[in-house]
């Protein structure tokens, strides 16, 4: 059960990270990275970020690249939300494969 504070911080982080990834992927043709969900721990120290990547074949590669540059991303997030948050949570990025799962279920139902 998430508190109101956790939900507000998760929404703020999701919005800011979405804007950051949108600006970063403008140069990459044919790649779209969106933040589908953020889950923050009760002590507000760790935030799990779920990324939806199109095309899904490159999702593991892109998420690995994002995890490699996590410190830079956290710093940039900190500069964007420095007036709203005192402590920037540690970020952990994961692939959100729910769209692939739904597509697979839809394909199986059509057969």
Secondary structure, 3 states (H helix, E strand, C coil): CCCHHHHHHHHHHHHHHHHHHHHHCCCCCCCEEEEEEEEECCCCCEEEEEEEEECHHHHHHHHHHHHHCHHHHHHHHHHHCCCCCCCCCEEEEEECCHHHHHHHHHHHHHC
